[in-house]
Amino acid sequence: MSSGSMNTACSICQAGKFSSSIGRSTCESCTEGQYAALVGASGCLNCPLGRYSSEVGKGKCLRCSTLKYQDVAGSIKCKVCDVVGQTPNDASTDCINPSYTVKSDCKDIEYLDNADADRDNHICRPCPAGASCIGWIDWTEVSGVFGWSRCPAKSGATKGNDVMKTTKTKEMNGNSSTVIVVRPEIFERCSFAASCLGKENKDLERKFVLSPDISRNEQCNEGYLNDSRLCYACESGYSHAGDLTGRCSKCPSPAENIAVAITAGIFGLLSLCLYLYITLNDGGKHDSSDSFKMIALNFIQLLTLLTTFPIEWPPIFTALFRVGGAITALGQHFVNLKCLLPLYTDAEVFYMIIVVWCIMPFALNLVITLVWLIAARVRPSKIHDVWQSIKSCLVATIYLLYPTLITQTFSLFACRSVCPSSSDEGSSFLRADLEEPCGQGRHLAFMLLLGVPMLIVFVLGLPMLGMMTVWRIRRNAHRAKRHSMHLQVDDFVVYGMLFSMFREDTWYWEASVALRKIVFVAIGVFGGNWGQMQVHVTSMFLLIIILATAIGTFSYLLVFLRACLLAAACWIL
């Protein structure tokens, strides 16, 4: 190329440019799909197979990326293999059927494990439980489904195979090579399924009312804290509903919450007073209404126990549970204590509630005793036997609170294993707060100092004490040569609710009622990880109870009345 002035030397065209004739004053740039690698070129060459050039004036062509090829020289871009299962050859000049495993070889229930640098060691692995592997994907594209959360790797990685790998030697044709064995990703079922979002999971999603535009990304649902263990922790302004379901509910305003707490407390105390009034108003009489009263009371207690099941109950059922809880749990189900104490963790609030319920029976009975003693001093003519009234109220109060005492006691022992094989830390956590390790630190202290005594005194001790008392009444009736335990008037006024609705020969049946409550609470509290099996076990247990009740445990001989009582009890179950 000449500079265009006399007695001036020619300049050399740079790479990517050329001059095709003598005496030219400028260099021309190579067009797209061509290149000129050398300086001083007189022309451009087409990009060879497997390479391309999408810009003018290039000194070299670019190689096609891993998943693309080009079988035509002078191309400006590369192509993707059209035939399913084929992949570009090593030179990226054509599509071939590879000798190693590729994504398209894997089924929708598998993913390609291509973590090994040696492609001959790539393999299709079964999709982990709780994950979606639909489509041609490798292990970096595996995604959790609705209701499941990804377990963290020991390395701290948030996605992909764990980098903690083991190796073994593989002999092949006399040559030794290292094969990397990677552990598949692990997913864990969330405590409350709707807290964890992900790919479609129709079997689980149909049990919840979800938004049509629900996110399909791996993340926590609205109201649940992202990056918390199994999306259990609630976001600011939300709290757990005071049970072990893991469901987060939006907090009411502080003023509304305080007003509801006061109202619920008053309603609970009034309900307790009404319940004690009805109990005392019987005055030792024995009639058919006793059975209906006990059936109704057991139904209300059953409503309270249903809150321990991790199910998104319809609003009408939630309202019924709260009303039932206001009666049998003295308004606790109406009060959102965590919203009142936002600076405390779920575990700290949970321990506060346990302490309250540990003291509650003793404090409440002490108050009842003092009220009766004061009333006897103020109006002695109206109260004939103050100690009989005190004992009647104490027995009735303990009977009312018994299911709640079981629930609170069992909840202190309720732990769940979380991603046991993917964490270096303890894998067992308190169901009330999945950030609280089980069996160590303060949980161990509360479990030994409160949990074990409550289990012995409340859960086991109260039914045993009740049955021993009923047995003593029956023995005294036989010694006095009375034909019925109900003729023991003084004892019937106090303890009649433990045996009045049963036949003489089934005086012990209240023990089975207590056992029913214990088992039902245990299934609700400890069965949260069973999934569908929790429903099946509950159904089977209720069927056994219905069959046992159908034997006919009620005391009245009139066929019609007995049939009505039996039908009512079975219908409640």
C-alpha positions in Angstrom: 0.0 0.0 0.0 1.3 3.5 -0.9 0.9 6.5 1.4 -0.1 8.6 -1.6 2.9 11.1 -1.6 6.1 11.0 -3.7 9.3 9.3 -2.3 7.4 7.8 0.6 7.6 4.0 1.4 4.6 1.8 1.3 2.9 0.7 4.6 2.1 -2.9 5.4 -1.6 -3.9 5.8 -2.3 -5.2 9.4 -3.8 -8.5 10.2 -7.5 -8.6 9.2 -6.9 -6.3 6.3 -5.5 -6.7 2.8 -4.5 -4.9 -0.4 -5.2 -6.8 -3.7 -3.4 -4.5 -6.2 -0.3 -2.4 -6.5 -0.5 1.3 -5.9 -3.6 1.3 -3.6 -3.7 4.1 -1.0 -5.7 2.1 1.6 -6.2 -1.4 3.0 -9.5 -3.2 2.8 -11.0 -5.1 5.8 -11.9 -8.7 5.6 -15.6 -9.3 5.5 -17.6 -11.4 8.0 -16.8 -15.0 7.7 -13.2 -14.3 6.5 -9.9 -13.6 8.1 -6.3 -12.5 7.3 -3.9 -13.9 9.8 -0.7 -12.4 8.4 0.3 -8.8 7.9 0.7 -7.6 4.3 -2.0 -10.0 3.0 -3.1 -9.6 -0.5 -6.5 -11.3 0.2 -8.6 -12.9 2.9 -9.4 -16.6 3.6 -12.7 -18.1 4.5 -13.0 -19.3 8.1 -12.4 -23.0 8.2 -14.9 -25.6 9.4 -15.6 -25.4 13.1 -14.9 -21.7 13.2 -16.7 -18.4 12.5 -16.2 -14.7 12.3 -19.1 -12.4 12.9 -17.2 -9.1 12.5 -15.2 -7.4 9.7 -11.5 -6.9 9.9 -10.6 -10.0 11.9 -7.1 -11.6 12.0 -8.5 -14.9 13.2 -11.7 -16.8 13.4 -13.3 -17.9 16.6 -13.9 -21.6 17.5 -17.5 -22.7 18.0 -18.6 -23.1 21.6 -18.9 -26.5 23.2 -22.4 -27.2 22.2 -22.3 -25.8 18.6 -20.6 -26.7 15.3 -20.1 -25.4 11.8 -19.7 -27.6 8.7 -19.5 -24.8 6.2 -16.4 -22.7 5.6 -16.7 -18.9 5.6 -19.6 -18.8 8.2 -20.5 -15.9 10.4 -22.0 -18.0 13.2 -22.2 -21.6 14.5 -25.1 -24.0 14.5 -26.8 -26.3 17.1 -27.3 -30.0 16.4 -30.8 -30.6 15.1 -30.9 -34.3 15.8 -32.0 -35.3 19.3 -29.1 -36.9 21.3 -26.3 -35.7 18.9 -23.5 -33.5 20.0 -20.7 -31.7 18.1 -17.5 -33.6 17.6 -14.2 -32.5 19.2 -13.4 -30.3 16.1 -16.9 -28.8 16.1 -17.2 -29.6 12.4 -20.1 -32.0 12.5 -22.7 -33.6 14.8 -22.2 -37.1 16.0 -23.6 -39.7 18.4 -21.3 -39.3 21.4 -19.7 -42.3 23.1 -20.2 -40.7 26.5 -23.5 -39.9 28.3 -25.2 -36.6 27.5 -28.3 -34.8 28.8 -30.6 -36.2 26.2 -29.7 -39.7 27.3 -31.3 -39.1 30.7 -35.1 -39.5 31.4 -37.3 -37.0 33.1 -36.7 -38.7 36.4 -32.9 -38.5 36.0 -30.3 -35.8 35.7 -26.8 -35.8 34.1 -24.0 -35.9 36.6 -21.2 -34.3 34.6 -19.1 -33.0 37.4 -16.2 -35.2 36.4 -13.7 -33.6 33.9 -13.6 -37.0 32.2 -16.7 -37.2 30.0 -16.5 -41.0 29.9 -17.5 -40.9 33.6 -20.6 -38.8 33.1 -23.7 -40.7 34.1 -27.5 -40.3 34.5 -28.5 -40.4 38.2 -31.9 -40.8 39.7 -33.6 -37.5 40.5 -33.4 -36.9 44.3 -36.6 -37.0 46.3 -38.2 -33.6 46.4 -36.6 -32.4 43.2 -37.6 -31.9 39.6 -35.5 -33.2 36.7 -37.9 -32.7 33.8 -36.1 -31.8 30.6 -32.5 -32.3 29.5 -30.6 -31.0 32.6 -27.4 -31.6 34.5 -26.8 -31.4 38.2 -26.5 -27.6 38.2 -30.1 -27.3 36.9 -31.8 -29.7 39.3 -34.5 -27.7 41.2 -36.6 -28.4 44.2 -40.4 -28.9 44.0 -43.2 -27.2 45.9 -43.1 -28.3 49.6 -39.4 -29.2 49.6 -36.3 -27.3 50.5 -32.7 -27.8 49.4 -30.3 -29.0 52.0 -27.0 -27.1 52.3 -23.8 -29.0 51.3 -21.1 -29.5 53.9 -18.9 -27.3 51.8 -21.4 -24.5 52.2 -22.4 -24.5 48.6 -26.0 -23.5 48.0 -26.4 -25.4 44.7 -24.8 -28.2 42.9 -23.1 -31.4 44.0 -21.1 -31.3 47.2 -17.5 -30.5 46.6 -16.6 -33.0 49.3 -15.8 -35.9 46.9 -14.4 -39.3 47.4 -12.2 -41.0 44.8 -11.5 -44.6 43.7 -9.3 -46.1 41.0 -10.7 -47.7 37.9 -8.7 -50.1 35.8 -9.4 -49.9 32.1 -7.3 -51.5 29.3 -4.3 -51.7 31.7 -4.5 -48.0 32.4 -5.5 -46.5 35.7 -7.7 -43.5 36.0 -9.5 -41.6 38.8 -13.2 -41.7 38.9 -14.9 -39.0 41.1 -17.9 -40.3 42.9 -20.2 -37.3 43.8 -23.0 -37.4 46.3 -26.4 -36.3 44.8 -28.1 -33.3 46.0 -30.5 -33.8 49.0 -33.9 -32.1 49.5 -35.9 -32.1 52.7 -39.7 -31.9 53.2 -40.7 -28.6 54.7 -42.6 -28.5 58.0 -45.4 -26.6 56.4 -45.5 -27.5 52.7 -46.8 -24.1 51.5 -43.8 -22.3 53.0 -41.5 -23.7 50.3 -42.0 -22.8 46.6 -40.5 -24.6 43.6 -41.4 -26.6 40.6 -44.9 -28.0 40.2 -46.0 -30.6 42.7 -49.6 -31.2 41.9 -50.3 -33.9 44.6 -49.2 -31.5 47.3 -50.4 -28.2 45.8 -54.0 -29.3 45.5 -54.2 -29.3 49.3 -53.6 -25.6 49.6 -55.2 -22.4 48.2 -52.4 -20.9 46.1 -52.1 -17.8 43.9 -52.4 -18.5 40.2 -49.1 -16.6 39.6 -47.2 -18.5 42.2 -43.4 -18.4 41.7 -41.7 -21.6 40.5 -38.3 -20.5 41.7 -36.6 -22.1 44.7 -37.5 -19.7 47.4 -39.7 -19.2 50.5 -43.3 -18.2 50.2 -44.5 -14.8 51.3 -44.4 -14.5 55.1 -41.5 -16.9 55.4 -37.8 -15.9 55.8 -35.6 -16.8 52.8 -32.4 -18.7 53.7 -34.0 -20.0 57.0 -33.8 -23.7 57.6 -36.6 -25.3 55.6 -38.3 -21.9 55.3 -39.5 -22.3 58.8 -38.7 -18.9 60.2 -41.3 -16.1 59.7 -40.6 -12.8 58.1 -40.9 -9.6 60.1 -44.6 -8.9 60.7 -45.5 -12.6 60.7 -45.4 -15.3 63.3 -46.3 -18.9 63.9 -49.8 -19.6 65.0 -48.8 -21.0 68.4 -48.7 -24.6 67.2 -46.2 -26.9 65.6 -47.5 -26.8 62.1 -44.9 -24.3 60.9 -47.5 -22.1 59.4 -46.7 -18.3 59.5 -49.7 -15.9 59.9 -49.7 -12.1 59.5 -49.5 -10.3 62.8 -52.4 -8.1 63.8 -51.6 -4.5 64.8 -50.2 -4.3 68.4 -53.4 -2.6 69.7 -55.6 -5.2 68.1 -53.4 -8.0 69.4 -53.6 -6.7 73.0 -57.3 -6.2 72.7 -57.8 -9.8 71.4 -55.5 -11.1 74.2 -57.6 -9.4 76.9 -60.9 -10.4 75.4 -59.7 -14.0 74.9 -58.5 -14.2 78.5 -61.8 -12.9 79.8 -63.7 -15.3 77.5 -61.6 -18.2 78.7 -62.2 -17.4 82.4 -65.9 -17.0 81.8 -66.0 -20.3 80.0 -64.2 -21.9 82.8 -66.6 -20.4 85.4 -69.6 -21.6 83.3 -68.1 -25.1 83.0 -67.6 -25.3 86.8 -71.1 -24.0 87.4 -72.6 -26.7 85.3 -70.4 -29.3 87.0 -71.5 -28.2 90.5 -75.1 -27.7 89.5 -75.5 -31.4 89.0 -75.5 -31.7 92.8 -74.7 -35.5 92.7 -77.7 -36.2 90.4 -77.2 -39.0 87.8 -79.1 -38.6 84.5 -78.7 -39.0 80.8 -77.4 -35.5 80.4 -74.1 -36.5 82.0 -73.2 -38.6 78.9 -74.1 -35.8 76.5 -72.1 -33.3 78.5 -69.0 -35.5 78.5 -69.4 -36.2 74.7 -69.6 -32.5 74.0 -66.6 -31.7 76.2 -64.5 -34.4 74.5 -65.5 -33.0 71.1 -64.3 -29.5 72.1 -61.1 -31.0 73.4 -60.7 -32.9 70.1 -61.0 -29.7 68.2 -58.2 -28.2 70.1 -55.9 -31.2 69.4 -56.5 -30.9 65.6 -54.4 -27.7 65.5 -51.3 -29.8 65.9 -51.7 -31.3 62.4 -49.8 -29.5 59.6 -52.8 -28.8 57.4 -54.0 -25.5 56.0 -57.5 -25.7 57.5 -60.3 -23.7 55.9 -61.2 -20.5 57.8 -64.3 -22.0 59.3 -62.3 -24.7 60.9 -59.7 -22.3 62.2 -62.4 -20.3 63.9 -63.8 -23.4 65.5 -60.3 -24.4 66.7 -59.9 -21.0 68.3 -63.2 -21.1 70.0 -62.4 -24.6 71.3 -58.9 -23.4 72.4 -60.5 -20.5 74.2 -62.4 -23.0 76.4 -59.9 -25.8 76.9 -56.7 -23.7 76.7 -58.1 -20.6 78.4 -57.9 -18.4 75.3 -54.3 -19.2 74.3 -55.3 -19.9 70.7 -56.6 -16.4 70.3 -53.4 -14.8 71.5 -50.4 -14.4 69.2 -47.7 -14.2 71.8 -44.8 -14.0 69.3 -46.3 -10.9 67.7 -46.5 -9.3 71.2 -42.8 -10.1 71.7 -41.2 -9.6 68.3 -37.7 -9.3 69.8 -37.7 -12.8 71.2 -37.0 -15.9 69.1 -39.6 -18.6 68.5 -37.7 -20.9 70.9 -37.7 -18.3 73.7 -41.5 -17.7 73.3 -42.0 -21.4 73.2 -40.1 -21.9 76.5 -42.2 -19.1 78.1 -45.4 -20.9 77.2 -44.1 -24.2 78.6 -43.2 -22.5 81.9 -46.7 -21.0 82.1 -48.4 -24.3 81.5 -46.2 -26.0 84.0 -47.4 -23.6 86.6 -50.9 -23.2 85.4 -52.7 -26.2 87.0 -51.2 -25.4 90.4 -51.8 -21.7 90.2 -55.4 -22.1 88.9 -56.3 -24.6 91.5 -54.8 -22.4 94.2 -57.0 -19.5 93.0 -60.1 -21.7 93.0 -59.4 -22.9 96.5 -58.9 -19.3 97.8 -62.0 -18.1 96.1 -64.1 -20.9 97.7 -62.6 -20.3 101.1 -63.3 -16.6 100.9 -66.8 -17.3 99.7 -67.4 -19.7 102.6 -66.4 -16.9 105.0 -68.5 -14.3 103.4 -71.7 -16.4 102.9 -71.4 -19.5 105.1 -75.1 -20.2 104.9 -75.0 -20.6 101.1 -72.1 -23.1 101.1 -72.8 -26.3 102.9 -69.6 -28.3 102.1 -66.8 -26.0 101.0 -64.2 -28.7 100.6 -66.5 -30.9 98.5 -67.0 -27.9 96.2 -63.3 -27.2 96.1 -62.5 -30.8 95.2 -65.2 -30.9 92.5 -63.8 -27.8 90.9 -60.3 -29.0 91.0 -61.2 -32.3 89.3 -63.2 -30.6 86.7 -60.5 -28.0 85.9 -57.8 -30.6 85.6 -60.0 -32.7 83.3 -60.6 -29.7 81.1 -56.9 -28.8 80.8 -55.6 -32.3 80.4 -55.4 -32.4 76.6 -53.6 -29.0 76.5 -51.2 -30.3 79.2 -50.4 -33.3 77.1 -49.8 -31.1 74.0 -47.4 -28.8 75.8 -45.5 -31.6 77.4 -45.1 -33.6 74.2 -44.1 -30.4 72.2 -41.1 -30.0 74.5 -39.8 -33.4 73.2 -40.9 -32.9 69.6 -37.7 -32.7 67.5 -37.2 -33.4 63.8 -34.1 -34.5 61.8 -33.2 -31.9 59.2 -30.8 -32.9 56.4 -28.9 -35.4 58.5 -26.4 -36.4 55.8 -25.6 -32.9 54.5 -24.6 -31.0 57.7 -21.6 -31.1 59.9 -23.7 -29.7 62.8 -26.3 -31.5 64.8 -29.2 -32.5 62.5 -32.0 -32.6 65.1 -33.9 -29.4 65.9 -36.8 -28.4 68.0 -40.0 -28.4 65.9 -41.2 -25.2 67.5 -38.0 -23.5 66.2 -35.8 -25.2 63.6 -32.9 -22.9 64.7 -32.9 -24.5 68.2 -30.7 -27.7 68.4 -32.4 -30.6 70.2 -30.9 -32.4 73.2 -28.3 -29.8 74.0 -27.9 -26.5 75.7 -31.0 -24.9 77.1 -33.3 -27.3 75.4 -31.7 -30.2 77.3 -32.2 -28.2 80.5 -35.9 -27.5 79.9 -36.5 -31.0 78.8 -35.0 -32.5 82.0 -36.2 -29.8 84.5 -39.7 -29.4 83.1 -40.4 -31.9 80.4 -39.8 -35.1 82.4 -41.7 -33.9 85.5 -44.6 -32.8 83.4 -44.6 -36.2 81.6 -44.7 -38.1 84.9 -47.1 -35.8 86.8 -49.5 -34.6 84.1 -49.5 -37.1 81.2 -49.1 -40.3 83.2 -49.8 -39.4 86.8 -53.2 -37.8 86.4 -54.9 -40.7 84.6 -53.4 -43.2 87.0 -54.6 -41.1 90.0 -58.1 -40.9 88.4 -58.3 -44.6 87.9 -57.1 -45.4 91.4 -59.8 -43.0 92.8 -62.6 -44.7 90.7 -61.3 -48.1 91.7 -61.5 -47.0 95.4 -65.0 -45.7 95.0 -66.1 -49.0 93.4 -64.5 -51.0 96.1 -66.2 -49.0 98.8 -69.5 -49.4 97.1 -69.1 -53.2 97.1 -68.0 -53.2 100.7 -71.1 -51.1 101.7 -73.2 -53.7 99.7 -74.5 -51.0 97.4 -75.5 -52.0 93.9 -74.1 -49.0 92.2 -71.1 -46.7 92.4 -73.5 -43.8 91.8 -75.0 -44.3 95.3 -71.7 -43.1 96.8 -73.1 -39.6 96.9 -70.2 -37.6 98.2 -67.7 -39.3 95.9 -70.1 -39.1 92.9 -70.4 -35.3 93.3 -66.6 -34.9 93.1 -65.5 -37.7 90.8 -68.7 -38.6 89.0 -67.4 -37.2 85.6 -64.8 -40.0 85.5 -67.3 -42.8 85.5 -71.0 -41.6 85.4 -71.4 -42.2 81.7 -70.2 -45.8 81.7 -71.6 -49.1 82.9 -70.6 -50.6 86.2 -68.6 -53.3 84.6 -66.7 -50.8 82.5 -65.8 -48.4 85.3 -62.3 -48.2 83.9 -63.3 -46.8 80.5 -62.2 -43.3 81.2 -58.6 -44.6 81.1 -59.2 -45.5 77.5 -60.5 -42.0 76.8 -57.3 -40.6 78.4 -55.2 -43.0 76.3 -57.1 -41.8 73.2 -56.1 -38.2 73.9 -52.5 -39.1 74.6 -52.2 -41.1 71.3 -54.0 -38.5 69.3 -51.7 -35.7 70.6 -48.7 -37.9 70.0 -49.7 -38.5 66.4 -50.2 -34.7 65.9 -47.0 -33.6 67.6 -44.6 -36.3 66.6 -46.1 -37.3 63.3 -45.4 -34.1 61.5 -42.7 -35.7 59.4 -44.7 -38.7 58.4 -46.4 -36.9 55.5 -49.5 -38.8 54.2 -48.9 -41.6 56.7 -49.9 -39.2 59.5 -53.4 -39.0 58.0 -53.6 -42.8 57.6 -52.4 -43.6 61.1 -54.9 -41.1 62.5 -57.8 -42.6 60.5 -56.8 -46.1 61.6 -56.7 -45.0 65.2 -60.1 -43.3 65.0 -61.5 -46.5 63.4 -60.3 -48.6 66.3 -61.7 -46.1 68.8 -65.1 -46.2 67.0 -65.2 -49.9 67.1 -64.2 -50.0 70.7 -66.9 -47.4 71.5 -69.5 -49.4 69.6 -69.1 -52.2 72.2 -71.4 -50.1 74.2 -69.9 -48.4 77.2 -72.8 -46.2 78.3 -74.6 -46.9 81.5 -78.3 -46.7 80.5 -80.2 -49.8 79.6 -82.9 -48.1 77.5 -82.2 -49.3 74.0 -83.2 -46.1 72.3 -81.2 -43.8 74.7 -78.2 -46.1 74.5 -78.4 -46.0 70.7 -78.5 -42.2 70.7 -75.5 -41.9 73.0 -73.5 -44.4 71.0 -74.4 -42.7 67.7 -73.4 -39.3 69.2 -70.0 -40.6 70.4 -69.2 -42.2 67.1 -70.4 -39.2 65.1 -68.1 -36.9 67.1 -65.2 -39.2 66.4 
